[in-house]
Amino acid sequence: YGTNFSLVKLLGDTMPEGISLTIRFALAALVTLPWLFEGEIFDDTSGEINRDVLMATWLGFEVGLWNSIGYVAQAVGLETTQASK
């Protein structure tokens, strides 16, 4: 957990925050992508959309959005704050 702040600070020193965040989230998306399509979207018996899988996918996207906002705020804060404060 603690190494995350150091990594974000180092990345912020070497490249713009937007690019480093894009790389980090693209890598995380690639790693977790197989689990996105693990559940059956359509029910085998009725052919209707499986609402549980659809809701879990939607909630996962929402959590990811809030997580992204948090990381952007963290990167901006680390960029604008000195290490001694």
PyRosetta script that sets phi, psi and omega in degrees:
from pyrosetta import init, pose_from_sequence

init()
pose = pose_from_sequence("YGTNFSLVKLLGDTMPEGISLTIRFALAALVTLPWLFEGEIFDDTSGEINRDVLMATWLGFEVGLWNSIGYVAQAVGLETTQASK")
pose.set_psi(1, -47.5)
pose.set_omega(1, -175.8)
pose.set_phi(2, -67.3)
pose.set_psi(2, -27.2)
pose.set_omega(2, 179.8)
pose.set_phi(3, -71.6)
pose.set_psi(3, -18.5)
pose.set_omega(3, -179.7)
pose.set_phi(4, -60.2)
pose.set_psi(4, -42.5)
pose.set_omega(4, -178.4)
pose.set_phi(5, -65.7)
pose.set_psi(5, -41.4)
pose.set_omega(5, 178.2)
pose.set_phi(6, -64.5)
pose.set_psi(6, -41.1)
pose.set_omega(6, 179.4)
pose.set_phi(7, -64.0)
pose.set_psi(7, -44.3)
pose.set_omega(7, 178.8)
pose.set_phi(8, -62.9)
pose.set_psi(8, -40.8)
pose.set_omega(8, 178.7)
pose.set_phi(9, -63.9)
pose.set_psi(9, -44.2)
pose.set_omega(9, 178.6)
pose.set_phi(10, -64.2)
pose.set_psi(10, -43.1)
pose.set_omega(10, 178.1)
pose.set_phi(11, -64.1)
pose.set_psi(11, -37.2)
pose.set_omega(11, 178.4)
pose.set_phi(12, -65.6)
pose.set_psi(12, -27.9)
pose.set_omega(12, 178.1)
pose.set_phi(13, -78.7)
pose.set_psi(13, -25.6)
pose.set_omega(13, -175.2)
pose.set_phi(14, -100.4)
pose.set_psi(14, -22.5)
pose.set_omega(14, -179.3)
pose.set_phi(15, -151.9)
pose.set_psi(15, 161.8)
pose.set_omega(15, 178.3)
pose.set_phi(16, -61.5)
pose.set_psi(16, 150.3)
pose.set_omega(16, -176.8)
pose.set_phi(17, -59.2)
pose.set_psi(17, -39.0)
pose.set_omega(17, -178.9)
pose.set_phi(18, -60.1)
pose.set_psi(18, -42.2)
pose.set_omega(18, -179.9)
pose.set_phi(19, -69.9)
pose.set_psi(19, -44.1)
pose.set_omega(19, -179.2)
pose.set_phi(20, -65.4)
pose.set_psi(20, -38.4)
pose.set_omega(20, 176.9)
pose.set_phi(21, -66.5)
pose.set_psi(21, -39.1)
pose.set_omega(21, 178.1)
pose.set_phi(22, -62.1)
pose.set_psi(22, -43.4)
pose.set_omega(22, 178.9)
pose.set_phi(23, -64.1)
pose.set_psi(23, -45.2)
pose.set_omega(23, -178.3)
pose.set_phi(24, -63.5)
pose.set_psi(24, -45.1)
pose.set_omega(24, -177.9)
pose.set_phi(25, -75.1)
pose.set_psi(25, -31.5)
pose.set_omega(25, 175.5)
pose.set_phi(26, -65.1)
pose.set_psi(26, -41.1)
pose.set_omega(26, 177.5)
pose.set_phi(27, -64.5)
pose.set_psi(27, -43.5)
pose.set_omega(27, 178.3)
pose.set_phi(28, -64.2)
pose.set_psi(28, -38.1)
pose.set_omega(28, 178.9)
pose.set_phi(29, -65.8)
pose.set_psi(29, -41.0)
pose.set_omega(29, 178.7)
pose.set_phi(30, -64.1)
pose.set_psi(30, -38.7)
pose.set_omega(30, -178.9)
pose.set_phi(31, -68.6)
pose.set_psi(31, -37.9)
pose.set_omega(31, -175.5)
pose.set_phi(32, -95.0)
pose.set_psi(32, -3.7)
pose.set_omega(32, -177.4)
pose.set_phi(33, -58.2)
pose.set_psi(33, -39.1)
pose.set_omega(33, -179.9)
pose.set_phi(34, -59.1)
pose.set_psi(34, -31.4)
pose.set_omega(34, -179.9)
pose.set_phi(35, -75.7)
pose.set_psi(35, -19.3)
pose.set_omega(35, 179.6)
pose.set_phi(36, -66.1)
pose.set_psi(36, -38.5)
pose.set_omega(36, -176.0)
pose.set_phi(37, -104.5)
pose.set_psi(37, 19.5)
pose.set_omega(37, -178.1)
pose.set_phi(38, -70.7)
pose.set_psi(38, -40.6)
pose.set_omega(38, -177.8)
pose.set_phi(39, -80.3)
pose.set_psi(39, 155.9)
pose.set_omega(39, 177.2)
pose.set_phi(40, -78.0)
pose.set_psi(40, 119.8)
pose.set_omega(40, -178.8)
pose.set_phi(41, -71.4)
pose.set_psi(41, -38.6)
pose.set_omega(41, 179.4)
pose.set_phi(42, -105.5)
pose.set_psi(42, 137.9)
pose.set_omega(42, 178.3)
pose.set_phi(43, -70.9)
pose.set_psi(43, 133.5)
pose.set_omega(43, -176.6)
pose.set_phi(44, -67.9)
pose.set_psi(44, -34.5)
pose.set_omega(44, -174.7)
pose.set_phi(45, -81.2)
pose.set_psi(45, -45.5)
pose.set_omega(45, -175.7)
pose.set_phi(46, -100.2)
pose.set_psi(46, -18.7)
pose.set_omega(46, -178.7)
pose.set_phi(47, 80.7)
pose.set_psi(47, 1.3)
pose.set_omega(47, 179.9)
pose.set_phi(48, -83.9)
pose.set_psi(48, 165.2)
pose.set_omega(48, 178.9)
pose.set_phi(49, -69.0)
pose.set_psi(49, 131.8)
pose.set_omega(49, 176.9)
pose.set_phi(50, -74.9)
pose.set_psi(50, 105.1)
pose.set_omega(50, -174.4)
pose.set_phi(51, -66.5)
pose.set_psi(51, -29.7)
pose.set_omega(51, 178.4)
pose.set_phi(52, -64.6)
pose.set_psi(52, -44.9)
pose.set_omega(52, 179.3)
pose.set_phi(53, -67.3)
pose.set_psi(53, -41.6)
pose.set_omega(53, 178.8)
pose.set_phi(54, -62.7)
pose.set_psi(54, -43.4)
pose.set_omega(54, 179.8)
pose.set_phi(55, -67.1)
pose.set_psi(55, -41.4)
pose.set_omega(55, 178.9)
pose.set_phi(56, -63.4)
pose.set_psi(56, -39.6)
pose.set_omega(56, 177.8)
pose.set_phi(57, -64.9)
pose.set_psi(57, -45.5)
pose.set_omega(57, -180.0)
pose.set_phi(58, -62.4)
pose.set_psi(58, -45.1)
pose.set_omega(58, 179.7)
pose.set_phi(59, -65.8)
pose.set_psi(59, -34.1)
pose.set_omega(59, 175.6)
pose.set_phi(60, -63.9)
pose.set_psi(60, -40.6)
pose.set_omega(60, 175.7)
pose.set_phi(61, -64.3)
pose.set_psi(61, -37.8)
pose.set_omega(61, 179.1)
pose.set_phi(62, -66.1)
pose.set_psi(62, -44.0)
pose.set_omega(62, 177.2)
pose.set_phi(63, -61.7)
pose.set_psi(63, -41.4)
pose.set_omega(63, 177.6)
pose.set_phi(64, -62.4)
pose.set_psi(64, -37.2)
pose.set_omega(64, 177.7)
pose.set_phi(65, -63.5)
pose.set_psi(65, -48.3)
pose.set_omega(65, 179.5)
pose.set_phi(66, -64.7)
pose.set_psi(66, -37.1)
pose.set_omega(66, 177.0)
pose.set_phi(67, -63.8)
pose.set_psi(67, -41.9)
pose.set_omega(67, 177.9)
pose.set_phi(68, -62.0)
pose.set_psi(68, -43.3)
pose.set_omega(68, 178.4)
pose.set_phi(69, -61.0)
pose.set_psi(69, -40.7)
pose.set_omega(69, 178.0)
pose.set_phi(70, -63.2)
pose.set_psi(70, -42.1)
pose.set_omega(70, 180.0)
pose.set_phi(71, -68.7)
pose.set_psi(71, -37.4)
pose.set_omega(71, 176.3)
pose.set_phi(72, -63.1)
pose.set_psi(72, -44.4)
pose.set_omega(72, 178.4)
pose.set_phi(73, -62.9)
pose.set_psi(73, -38.7)
pose.set_omega(73, 177.6)
pose.set_phi(74, -63.2)
pose.set_psi(74, -45.6)
pose.set_omega(74, -178.5)
pose.set_phi(75, -64.3)
pose.set_psi(75, -41.9)
pose.set_omega(75, 178.0)
pose.set_phi(76, -64.7)
pose.set_psi(76, -42.8)
pose.set_omega(76, 178.2)
pose.set_phi(77, -62.7)
pose.set_psi(77, -41.7)
pose.set_omega(77, 178.4)
pose.set_phi(78, -69.2)
pose.set_psi(78, -28.9)
pose.set_omega(78, 178.7)
pose.set_phi(79, -72.3)
pose.set_psi(79, -33.9)
pose.set_omega(79, -174.1)
pose.set_phi(80, -99.4)
pose.set_psi(80, -2.7)
pose.set_omega(80, -178.6)
pose.set_phi(81, -112.7)
pose.set_psi(81, 137.2)
pose.set_omega(81, 176.7)
pose.set_phi(82, -76.5)
pose.set_psi(82, 154.3)
pose.set_omega(82, -176.9)
pose.set_phi(83, -66.0)
pose.set_psi(83, -26.5)
pose.set_omega(83, -176.5)
pose.set_phi(84, -82.1)
pose.set_psi(84, -7.0)
pose.set_omega(84, -176.0)
pose.set_phi(85, -103.2)
pose.dump_pdb("model.pdb")
